[in-house]
Every structure is written in structure tokens, then in C-alpha cells.
Amino acid sequence: MLRRLLFVFALFTRLPVAGQGLPAPTDTAQVRAQLGAAWRLLARNNDSALALNRQLLRASQRLQFAYGVAQSCLQLGTALRNASEFDSSFYYARRAQALFEAQHRPDGVAWVLNLNAQTYKRMGDAQGVELLTRKGLEQARQALALARSGPYPAVMVSALTTQGIIYRDLNLPDSARACYQEAMRVELQHRPEPSSLGVVYANYGQLLMDYDRNYPPAIGYFRRALAQHRAQHNRNGLEHAYRQLSWAYRLQGRHPQAVAAADTCLALGRAIGDPHRLSNSLEAACFAYRDAGRYREATELMEERRLLDNNTNRLEKTQAVARIEAAYRLEKQQARIASLALANARKQKVLLALGVGLSVLAGLLAFGAWQYRAQRRANAQLRATNQTVVENNARIQEQATRLTLLLRELHHRVKNNLAIVSSLLNLQSGSLADPVAARAVREGRQRVEAMGLIHQGLYQTEQVVSVDMRPYLTTLVENLLAAYGFDEDRFDLVLELDLPAVDVDRAVPLGLILNELVTNALKHAYARVARPLLRVYLGSPAGGLLLEVEDNGPGRPPGYDTGNSFGTQLIAALSQQIGGEMTMSNEPGACFRLWVPAAAVLVG
């Protein structure tokens, strides 16, 4: 707890104060440099960023620096959005958009559209109006289309993240997940500046927590977000990541950790100057204290949040509802006028067509009678054919059901047999006096358990021929961490599993390969590492299959050859079995890559 408070205090003491340390710029180069500082300041102290951007707007106007005027208007709109002054935010956004369009800067226009999307989203949250949230989604889509035309990776990532957040608010988790995953791919491929990778990690972790109820990976993404935000001194991002971390710990029942994370996010929320973030921080802290049994503090935080929300939302909500009602009345009037004009035009067309219609009516009636008799004959034939198809489908379905039951029973029996073998190996290892032999038997038991996990998953689900790799590999790695005595709170485990389902013939070799690689890392990589890190990636770029396992150990020493070890021979044999190519390197820790080309995947 003390370490967290010292960390927050250190952040505060590094913040520039508006009007101090930054003299008024005298040329456009100084304006550009201070615009960058003001942009970074938005993530740390909103009041200071607001004052500095006003100063830069005046300086840009004095120097007749068009780009400076446009960028300072954009950043002023962002700061005013953070302060819940939505009308003023839209005013400066419109000014910025007009200036960027006049300068033919589509990247600037994309940033403005993304700001508008976030402002509409904030208004929708504050007022409970879904129409505003969907308006924000439309603006975010326009921003993404402009960003892709460049491409402009920084605004592309920000627009994808905004879309993901709005999809999450609209209860569309799959759409949100696709946006976050694409944002991470763009970030890792282009490394844009400013980077939004920490924001993407935190929001993706929130999706895993809220919809998948998958708390360990969610906590891993929150920690990765914290690392990114600390490197950038981004207090907005730190507040959000600590807040989500508090929620995750609370849902796991880890109340001391939840309270500690809530205290940190609340301290950040009070200092940022953003009422929306402070309200969210107060809510997270209230629930953390309540579930920890500290009801007096929880009640005080709840009352503070209620007063804050009342003061922030009362006037803005009244104005927004009035604007919506006026727009709705105007839209209804315009729709009525258009409807009347369309009705008049239709009447004229109907009168013109009536004479022609009467002349052909007799012919249509005769043709209709003939068509009716032909249709009846065709329907009778179709009913007979449909009956045959239904009976055949029923028999096929019955056979498929029996086959599925047989396959599940087979997987169940294989799993039980492998469990017996594992138990026998465990008993055998306990009776061996030679530590080398005992270790070899234990490693053999781990390989058997890796295969047993696959068959256990197959007989517990309806999918009997393919394996869901995410829970399988997650369980496998966590079991190995526990077996070698590693604490998950002191171990950074990064699982990037973008290949959800794999057939059994390929899943078993992949599981055994991963078992060997993780075991080797846990045995040899972390003897002198203060904070162990293990990254596992499994995906399908370009239609192929890629497995990467990387640690932060010292790597393989020069000239070191592991080709004679049983584990390495097993990995090589299994890689050859699935048509893959194995490579090992130091980056600087040991890194293993297995690439299976698309042709080998299709043949398999």
C-alpha cells in the first residue's frame, strides 16, 4: 500500500503546472514543441493541459500559424471533453475540423472525428441516452475510414479502441473484441506515436473480465497496461487500469488487493481533473471497501460520488434532453412534409397507371388461373420430395448422434487410461533413489498429463474432433507453473492465443511441444531473474500456424547445443510430424518458433 502511494506521489511531483516552466512561444517551432507537451499533458493533468492549450491557441493566432490553431483547438476540445463541458468541446472540434480540411490533413480530421465519438459516448453515459452512444459509433467509424486511407496508425488504433468501447457499452462483445484485437495488431506492427497500446490492453482485459469471466488473463492485460502507462507517465491510463484491476481482484474475492488498487486509482482520479474518471474511481473504491467489510468508508465514497454526479450532470442533462427533443420535433415535421409530397406524387402515378392496369387485368386473371393449376401440381410433387428428405435427414442425424456419443466415450476412456499411467509414473518416481531417474519419470508423467488434458476437454464438450486451444493451453501452462513452485503474482505470464480450435491430430503434438518448452524455461531460465516473464503466442498468420515461446532469462550460451537431449529430440520429431519448421534464438532470452506453412495445415 505504501509503495503504491509513493508511486502516485512521484507521478504528481513530475507534472508541469500551467504557466510555469513553459515560456510563451515566439515562433512556430516552439509552438510545435509545446503542442506535443500539451498533448502528453492531457493524459496527466487536465486543468494544466486546458490552460496550456489556451496559451498555445493565442500564440498560434498571433503567429498566423494555421496548423497550430487547428491542433490547439483539437486539444482544447479534448480537455473540455474531459471536464464534461461537452458544448464547448464540440465548438472547438468544429473549428479544428474546418482548419484541418482547409490544410488537406485527413489525419487531423480523423482525430477530430474520434474526439467527437468519445464526446458523444461520454454524453450517452452521463444521460443514459443510447441515441448519443450510437452517434458516437458513427463518428468513430468515419474516423477509422479516414485513418485507414493514409494509413495513419496512431489515429487508427485510437478509433478502433473507441469503437470497441462503444460496442462494449452497446452489449456487442464480439464486435468489441475484434476492434481491440485489430488495434493491438496495428500497434505491434507499426509502433505509432503517440502509442495507445496501454489503453487497448486495459480495455481488452476489461472485456475478458466482464464478458468471459476469465480473470487471470484479464489481470495480465491490466498489468501490461500499467507498464505501458508508467513508461508514458499517463495518469488517465493508470487510473483506468488500476480501477479495472480493483474490479478483477474484487470479483476474485482478493479484497486487500482490490482495496489497494482502488486507493491508487482514486488518488489518481482526484488529481486528474476529469469528473467522469473521478466518478468511476469513486464507484470502484466504494465497491472494494464494501466487499472488504469496511462499510463506513464505502458509504462516504458513495455519498461523494452521488454529489459529484448531481453537480456534473444536472445542467448538461437538461440541455441535452432539450436539444434532442427539438431535433426530434424538427425531424418529425420534415418527415411529414416529405411524406405528403411523396403521397401526392404517388396519387398522380396511380391515376396514370389505373387505365393501363384495367386493360391488362383480364389477361392477368386468365394467366393466374392457369398458373394456379400448375402450382398445385408442383406443390404436390414438392411435398413428396420434402417428406423423403426429412426422413433421410432424421436417419443421418440419429447416426451422427450415436457416433458423437461413441467418440466422447472413447475420449473418456483414453483420458482415464492416461490418468492411470500418470498415477503409476507418480508412484514410480516416489520410489526411485536416483534423482535423475526420478526427474525423467516426472517429466514423462507431465507429458502424459498434457495428452490427458486434451481428451478430458473432448469428452466434456460437444466438439469431439477439435480442441479449444485457449483453455487447454492456459490450463497446461498454469499446471506447470504450479508444479515448479512459481507464484502467479510474482510471474508475468502472457498468453496470446489467437487460434481457438485445432484438430486432435495437431493439438496433441502442439501440447507436447509446449509442455517441453515451458518445462525447459521453468527449469533453466529464471534462476537469476527477479521478475520471470513467459510469453506464449499461438496464431494463424497468412493461413499457416505459428507457435512462439519466449522467456526473459539469460538465453542459450554461445556454442550451447541441446540437440542430444531427449526433450529437444522430441520437439524436433513432433515438429516434423505436423510439417513444421523449428527455430531457436536469443532475443535476448531464449525464443522458440514453430512455423507450419498453410499447405501443411490444409493437408493435416
C-alpha positions in Angstrom: 0.0 0.0 0.0 2.8 2.5 1.0 4.7 1.7 -2.3 1.5 2.5 -4.4 1.0 5.8 -2.6 4.7 6.7 -3.1 4.4 5.9 -6.8 1.3 8.2 -7.2 3.1 11.0 -5.3 6.1 10.6 -7.6 3.8 11.0 -10.6 2.3 14.2 -9.2 5.6 15.8 -8.4 6.7 15.3 -12.1 3.7 17.2 -13.5 4.2 20.6 -15.1 1.9 23.4 -13.8 0.2 25.6 -16.3 2.1 28.9 -16.7 5.3 27.6 -15.1 8.4 26.3 -16.9 7.0 26.8 -20.4 7.5 30.4 -21.7 5.2 31.9 -24.3 6.4 30.6 -27.7 7.8 33.2 -30.1 7.9 31.1 -33.3 6.2 28.2 -35.0 8.9 25.7 -34.0 8.4 26.5 -30.3 4.6 26.2 -30.8 5.0 22.7 -32.4 7.2 21.5 -29.5 4.8 22.8 -26.8 1.8 21.3 -28.7 3.5 17.9 -28.2 4.0 18.6 -24.5 0.3 19.8 -24.1 -0.9 16.6 -25.9 1.1 14.4 -23.4 -0.2 16.6 -20.5 -3.8 15.7 -21.4 -3.1 12.2 -20.0 -1.8 13.5 -16.7 -3.4 16.8 -15.6 -6.5 18.1 -17.4 -6.5 21.6 -15.8 -2.9 22.2 -16.7 -3.5 20.9 -20.3 -6.5 23.2 -20.6 -4.5 26.3 -19.6 -1.5 25.4 -21.8 -3.6 24.8 -24.9 -5.4 28.1 -24.5 -2.0 29.8 -24.3 -0.9 27.9 -27.5 -4.1 28.9 -29.3 -3.4 32.6 -28.7 0.2 32.3 -29.7 -0.7 30.4 -33.0 -3.3 33.1 -33.9 -0.7 35.8 -33.2 1.8 34.0 -35.4 -0.8 33.1 -38.1 0.2 29.5 -37.7 -2.7 27.6 -39.2 -1.6 24.1 -38.1 -1.0 25.4 -34.5 -4.5 26.9 -34.4 -6.1 23.6 -35.6 -4.1 21.4 -33.3 -4.6 23.6 -30.2 -8.4 23.7 -31.0 -8.4 19.8 -31.2 -6.5 19.5 -27.8 -8.7 22.2 -26.2 -11.8 20.2 -27.3 -10.3 17.1 -25.7 -9.5 18.8 -22.4 -13.1 20.3 -22.3 -14.5 16.9 -23.0 -12.6 15.5 -20.1 -14.1 18.3 -17.9 -17.6 17.3 -19.1 -18.1 20.7 -20.9 -19.5 19.0 -24.0 -20.9 22.0 -25.9 -17.6 23.8 -25.7 -15.8 20.6 -26.8 -18.0 20.4 -29.9 -17.3 24.1 -30.7 -13.5 23.7 -30.7 -13.8 20.4 -32.6 -15.8 22.0 -35.4 -13.2 24.8 -35.6 -10.4 22.2 -35.8 -12.1 20.1 -38.4 -12.6 23.1 -40.7 -9.0 24.2 -40.4 -7.7 20.6 -41.0 -9.9 20.2 -44.1 -8.6 23.6 -45.4 -5.0 22.3 -44.9 -5.8 19.0 -46.6 -4.8 17.0 -43.5 -7.1 13.9 -43.3 -5.2 12.6 -40.3 -6.2 15.7 -38.4 -9.8 15.4 -39.5 -9.7 11.7 -38.3 -8.6 12.8 -34.8 -11.4 15.4 -34.7 -14.0 12.7 -35.6 -12.5 10.4 -33.0 -12.8 13.2 -30.4 -16.5 13.7 -31.3 -17.1 10.0 -31.0 -15.6 10.0 -27.5 -17.7 13.1 -26.5 -20.9 11.5 -27.7 -20.0 8.4 -25.8 -19.4 10.4 -22.6 -22.8 12.2 -23.1 -24.6 8.9 -23.6 -23.1 7.6 -20.4 -23.9 10.7 -18.4 -27.5 11.0 -19.6 -28.4 7.4 -20.3 -29.3 8.2 -23.9 -28.4 5.3 -26.3 -29.0 7.6 -29.4 -26.0 9.6 -28.3 -23.9 6.5 -27.9 -24.8 5.3 -31.4 -24.0 8.8 -32.8 -20.5 8.3 -31.3 -20.2 4.9 -33.0 -21.0 6.6 -36.4 -18.3 9.2 -35.8 -15.7 6.5 -34.8 -16.4 4.6 -38.0 -15.8 7.7 -40.1 -12.6 8.4 -38.2 -11.4 4.8 -38.8 -12.2 5.0 -42.6 -10.1 8.2 -42.9 -7.2 6.7 -40.8 -7.0 3.6 -43.0 -6.8 5.7 -46.1 -3.4 7.1 -45.1 -2.7 4.8 -43.3 -2.3 6.8 -40.1 -1.6 4.1 -37.5 -1.9 6.3 -34.3 -5.4 7.6 -35.1 -6.3 4.1 -36.5 -5.6 2.5 -33.1 -7.4 5.2 -31.2 -10.5 5.0 -33.5 -10.5 1.1 -33.2 -10.3 1.4 -29.4 -13.2 4.0 -29.3 -15.3 1.7 -31.5 -14.5 -1.2 -29.2 -15.5 0.7 -26.1 -18.8 1.8 -27.7 -19.6 -1.7 -28.9 -18.9 -2.9 -25.3 -21.4 -0.3 -24.0 -24.0 -1.5 -26.5 -23.5 -5.1 -25.3 -21.8 -6.3 -28.5 -18.7 -8.0 -27.0 -17.7 -9.9 -30.2 -17.6 -6.7 -32.2 -15.6 -5.0 -29.4 -13.2 -8.0 -29.2 -12.5 -7.7 -33.0 -11.7 -4.0 -32.7 -9.3 -4.5 -29.7 -7.5 -7.3 -31.5 -7.1 -5.3 -34.7 -5.8 -2.3 -32.6 -3.2 -4.5 -30.9 -2.1 -5.9 -34.3 -1.7 -2.3 -35.7 0.2 -1.2 -32.6 2.6 -4.1 -32.7 3.2 -3.8 -36.4 3.6 0.0 -36.8 4.6 1.2 -33.3 2.8 4.5 -33.8 3.5 7.7 -31.8 1.6 8.6 -29.6 1.1 4.9 -28.6 -2.3 3.7 -27.3 -1.2 0.2 -26.6 -1.8 0.5 -22.8 -5.3 1.8 -23.4 -6.0 -1.2 -25.7 -4.6 -3.7 -23.2 -6.7 -2.3 -20.4 -10.0 -2.3 -22.4 -9.3 -5.8 -23.8 -8.7 -7.0 -20.2 -12.0 -5.4 -19.2 -13.8 -7.4 -21.9 -12.2 -10.6 -20.7 -13.3 -9.8 -17.1 -16.8 -8.5 -17.8 -18.0 -11.0 -20.5 -15.7 -14.0 -20.4 -15.3 -14.0 -16.6 -11.7 -15.0 -17.3 -9.9 -13.2 -14.5 -6.2 -14.3 -14.7 -5.7 -13.3 -18.3 -7.6 -10.1 -17.7 -5.3 -9.2 -14.8 -2.4 -10.0 -17.0 -3.6 -7.4 -19.6 -4.2 -4.8 -16.8 -0.6 -5.3 -15.6 0.7 -4.9 -19.1 -1.4 -1.7 -19.5 0.1 -0.4 -16.2 3.6 -1.0 -17.5 2.8 1.0 -20.7 1.2 3.8 -18.8 4.0 4.1 -16.3 6.5 4.4 -19.2 4.4 7.2 -20.7 3.6 8.9 -17.3 -0.1 8.6 -18.4 -2.2 9.2 -15.3 -5.5 8.8 -17.2 -4.4 5.3 -18.3 -3.1 4.4 -14.9 -6.4 5.4 -13.3 -8.4 3.2 -15.7 -6.0 0.2 -15.4 -5.9 0.3 -11.6 -9.7 0.7 -11.5 -10.2 -2.4 -13.6 -7.6 -4.2 -11.6 -9.5 -3.4 -8.4 -12.7 -4.8 -10.1 -10.9 -8.0 -11.1 -9.4 -8.6 -7.6 -12.8 -7.9 -6.0 -14.6 -10.4 -8.3 -11.9 -13.0 -7.3 -12.5 -12.3 -3.6 -9.0 -10.9 -3.2 -10.2 -7.9 -1.1 -6.9 -6.5 0.3 -5.5 -6.3 -3.3 -8.8 -4.8 -4.5 -8.8 -2.0 -1.8 -5.1 -1.2 -2.5 -5.7 -0.9 -6.3 -8.9 1.2 -5.6 -6.9 3.6 -3.3 -4.4 4.1 -6.1 -7.0 4.7 -8.8 -8.9 7.1 -6.5 -5.8 9.1 -5.8 -5.2 9.4 -9.5 -8.8 10.3 -10.2 -8.8 13.1 -7.7 -5.7 14.7 -9.3 -6.5 14.3 -13.0 -9.3 17.0 -13.1 -11.8 14.8 -15.0 -15.2 14.5 -13.3 -16.1 11.4 -15.3 -13.0 9.5 -14.3 -13.3 10.6 -10.6 -16.9 9.3 -10.6 -15.7 5.9 -11.9 -12.9 5.8 -9.4 -15.3 6.5 -6.5 -17.6 3.8 -7.7 -14.7 1.2 -7.8 -13.4 2.2 -4.4 -16.9 2.1 -2.9 -17.5 -1.5 -4.0 -14.0 -2.6 -3.0 -14.4 -1.2 0.6 -18.0 -2.6 0.8 -16.9 -6.1 -0.1 -14.0 -5.8 2.3 -16.4 -5.2 5.1 -15.4 -1.5 5.5 -18.9 -0.1 5.3 -18.3 3.3 6.8 -15.6 4.2 4.1 -17.9 2.7 1.4 -20.8 4.9 2.5 -18.7 8.0 2.5 -17.4 7.3 -1.0 -20.9 6.5 -2.3 -22.2 9.9 -1.0 -19.3 11.7 -2.5 -20.0 10.1 -5.9 -23.7 11.0 -5.7 -22.9 14.7 -5.1 -20.3 14.7 -7.8 -22.7 13.2 -10.4 -25.5 15.5 -9.4 -23.4 18.6 -9.8 -21.9 17.4 -13.1 -24.9 16.1 -14.9 -27.8 18.3 -13.9 -27.3 21.2 -16.3 -25.8 19.1 -19.1 -28.6 16.6 -18.9 -31.3 19.3 -19.1 -29.6 20.9 -22.1 -29.1 17.6 -23.9 -32.7 16.5 -23.5 -33.9 19.8 -24.8 -31.6 19.6 -27.8 -32.8 16.0 -28.5 -36.5 16.9 -28.2 -36.0 19.9 -30.5 -34.2 17.8 -33.1 -36.9 15.1 -32.8 -39.7 17.6 -33.4 -37.9 19.1 -36.4 -37.2 15.6 -37.8 -40.9 14.7 -37.4 -42.0 17.9 -39.2 -39.6 17.3 -42.1 -40.6 13.7 -42.4 -44.3 14.7 -42.5 -43.6 17.3 -45.3 -41.7 14.7 -47.3 -44.4 12.1 -46.7 -47.1 14.5 -48.0 -45.1 15.3 -51.1 -44.4 11.6 -51.8 -48.1 10.8 -51.3 -49.2 13.4 -53.9 -46.7 12.1 -56.4 -47.9 8.6 -55.8 -51.5 9.6 -56.4 -50.6 11.1 -59.8 -48.8 7.9 -60.8 -51.7 5.8 -59.6 -54.2 7.7 -61.7 -52.0 7.4 -64.8 -51.4 3.7 -64.2 -55.1 2.9 -63.5 -56.1 2.9 -67.1 -53.3 0.7 -68.2 -53.9 -1.7 -65.3 -57.6 -2.2 -66.2 -56.7 -3.1 -69.8 -54.4 -5.9 -68.7 -56.4 -7.1 -65.7 -58.4 -9.6 -67.8 -55.3 -11.2 -69.2 -53.7 -11.4 -65.8 -56.8 -13.2 -64.4 -56.6 -15.8 -67.2 -52.9 -16.3 -66.7 -53.4 -16.5 -62.9 -55.9 -19.4 -63.3 -53.5 -21.4 -65.4 -50.6 -20.6 -63.1 -52.7 -21.8 -60.0 -53.3 -25.2 -61.5 -49.7 -25.6 -62.5 -48.6 -24.5 -59.0 -50.9 -27.1 -57.3 -49.3 -29.9 -59.3 -45.8 -28.6 -58.5 -46.6 -28.3 -54.8 -47.8 -31.9 -54.6 -44.5 -33.1 -56.1 -42.5 -30.9 -53.7 -44.3 -32.2 -50.6 -43.5 -35.8 -51.6 -39.8 -34.9 -52.2 -39.7 -33.0 -48.9 -41.0 -35.9 -47.0 -38.3 -38.1 -48.4 -35.6 -35.5 -47.5 -36.9 -35.2 -43.9 -36.8 -39.0 -43.4 -33.3 -39.2 -44.7 -32.1 -36.3 -42.5 -33.6 -37.9 -39.4 -31.7 -41.1 -40.1 -28.5 -39.2 -40.7 -29.0 -37.2 -37.5 -29.6 -40.3 -35.5 -26.4 -41.9 -36.8 -24.4 -38.7 -36.1 -25.7 -38.6 -32.6 -24.6 -42.2 -31.9 -21.2 -41.6 -33.5 -20.7 -38.5 -31.3 -21.6 -40.4 -28.1 -19.2 -43.2 -29.1 -16.3 -40.7 -29.7 -17.0 -39.0 -26.4 -16.9 -42.3 -24.6 -13.7 -43.2 -26.4 -12.1 -39.9 -25.3 -13.3 -40.5 -21.8 -11.7 -44.0 -21.6 -8.4 -42.7 -23.2 -8.4 -39.9 -20.5 -8.9 -42.5 -17.7 -6.2 -44.7 -19.1 -3.8 -41.8 -19.3 -4.7 -40.8 -15.7 -3.8 -44.4 -14.6 -0.5 -44.2 -16.4 0.2 -40.8 -14.8 -0.6 -42.2 -11.3 1.7 -45.2 -11.9 4.5 -42.9 -13.0 4.0 -40.7 -10.0 4.2 -43.7 -7.7 7.3 -44.9 -9.5 9.1 -41.5 -9.2 8.5 -41.5 -5.5 10.3 -44.9 -5.1 13.3 -44.0 -7.2 16.5 -43.1 -5.3 18.3 -41.8 -8.3 17.2 -38.1 -8.7 18.0 -38.1 -12.4 15.8 -41.1 -13.0 13.0 -39.7 -10.7 13.1 -36.4 -12.7 12.9 -38.3 -16.0 9.8 -40.2 -14.7 8.2 -37.0 -13.5 8.8 -35.3 -16.9 7.2 -38.4 -18.6 4.2 -38.0 -16.3 3.9 -34.4 -17.3 3.8 -35.4 -21.0 1.1 -38.0 -20.3 -0.9 -35.3 -18.4 -0.6 -32.9 -21.3 -2.2 -35.6 -23.6 -4.8 -36.4 -21.0 -5.9 -32.7 -20.8 -6.9 -32.9 -24.5 -9.1 -36.0 -24.1 -10.6 -34.6 -21.0 -11.7 -31.5 -22.9 -13.0 -33.5 -25.8 -15.4 -35.7 -23.8 -16.7 -32.8 -21.8 -17.9 -30.8 -24.8 -19.9 -31.5 -28.0 -16.8 -30.9 -30.2 -15.2 -34.4 -30.3 -12.8 -33.9 -33.2 -11.3 -30.5 -32.4 -9.7 -28.9 -29.4 -10.4 -25.4 -28.0 -6.7 -24.3 -27.5 -7.3 -21.4 -25.3 -8.5 -23.2 -22.1 -6.3 -26.2 -22.9 -3.0 -24.3 -23.2 -3.9 -22.0 -20.3 -4.6 -24.9 -18.0 -1.4 -26.7 -19.2 0.9 -23.7 -18.5 -0.7 -22.9 -15.2 -0.3 -26.6 -14.1 3.4 -26.4 -15.0 3.8 -23.2 -13.1 2.2 -24.8 -10.0 4.3 -28.0 -10.4 7.5 -26.0 -10.4 6.5 -23.8 -7.5 6.1 -20.4 -9.3 3.6 -17.8 -7.7 1.4 -16.2 -10.3 1.5 -12.9 -8.5 5.3 -12.8 -9.0 5.3 -14.2 -12.5 4.3 -12.4 -15.7 2.5 -14.9 -17.9 1.4 -13.5 -21.3 -0.8 -15.9 -23.3 -1.7 -14.6 -26.8 -3.9 -17.4 -28.1 -5.5 -16.3 -31.4 -6.1 -19.9 -32.7 -9.2 -21.1 -30.9 -9.8 -24.6 -32.4 -7.3 -27.2 -33.7 -8.0 -30.8 -34.8 -6.9 -33.5 -32.4 -4.1 -34.8 -34.6 -2.4 -31.4 -34.4 -3.4 -30.4 -30.9 -1.6 -33.4 -29.2 1.8 -32.6 -30.8 1.4 -28.9 -30.1 0.5 -29.6 -26.4 3.6 -31.9 -26.0 5.9 -29.3 -27.7 4.6 -26.5 -25.5 5.0 -28.8 -22.4 8.6 -29.4 -23.3 9.4 -25.7 -23.9 7.6 -24.4 -20.8 9.3 -27.1 -18.7 12.7 -26.2 -20.1 12.1 -22.4 -19.3 10.9 -23.1 -15.8 13.9 -25.3 -15.1 16.7 -23.2 -16.6 15.7 -19.6 -17.4 14.8 -17.9 -14.2 17.5 -18.8 -11.7 18.8 -15.2 -11.7 15.7 -13.3 -12.9 13.9 -11.0 -10.4 10.6 -11.0 -12.2 10.1 -14.0 -14.5 8.2 -13.5 -17.8 6.9 -16.1 -20.1 5.2 -15.3 -23.4 3.3 -17.9 -25.4 1.8 -17.0 -28.7 -0.3 -19.3 -30.9 -1.9 -17.9 -34.1 -2.5 -18.4 -37.8 -0.8 -15.6 -39.8 -1.1 -16.0 -43.6 -3.2 -19.1 -43.2 -0.4 -21.0 -41.5 0.3 -21.9 -37.9 2.8 -20.1 -35.6 3.8 -21.1 -32.1 6.2 -18.8 -30.2 7.5 -19.4 -26.6 9.8 -16.7 -25.2 11.3 -16.1 -21.7 13.4 -13.3 -20.2 16.2 -15.4 -19.0 19.8 -15.2 -20.0 19.2 -17.1 -23.2 21.3 -20.0 -24.5 25.0 -19.5 -24.1 27.2 -19.4 -27.2 28.1 -22.8 -28.5 25.5 -24.5 -26.4 23.9 -27.5 -28.2 20.8 -29.2 -26.9 20.4 -31.5 -29.9 21.2 -34.6 -27.9 18.6 -34.1 -25.1 15.5 -36.2 -25.2 13.3 -33.1 -24.9 14.8 -31.4 -28.0 14.7 -34.6 -30.0 11.0 -35.0 -29.0 10.3 -31.4 -30.1 12.1 -31.9 -33.4 10.2 -35.2 -34.1 6.8 -33.7 -33.2 7.5 -30.6 -35.4 8.4 -32.8 -38.3 5.2 -34.8 -37.7 3.0 -31.8 -38.3 5.1 -30.5 -41.2 6.6 -27.5 -39.3 10.0 -25.9 -39.1 11.6 -25.2 -35.7 14.0 -22.3 -35.0 15.6 -21.2 -31.7 17.2 -17.8 -31.0 18.2 -15.4 -28.2 16.1 -12.2 -28.1 17.8 -11.7 -25.6 16.0 -14.5 -23.6 15.5 -17.9 -25.3 12.9 -17.8 -28.0 11.4 -20.8 -29.8 9.4 -20.5 -33.0 7.5 -23.3 -34.8 6.1 -22.4 -38.2 3.7 -24.7 -40.0 3.0 -23.4 -43.6 -0.5 -23.1 -44.9 -0.1 -26.0 -47.2 0.9 -28.3 -44.3 -2.1 -27.1 -42.3 -4.5 -27.8 -45.1 -3.0 -31.3 -45.7 -3.3 -32.1 -42.0 
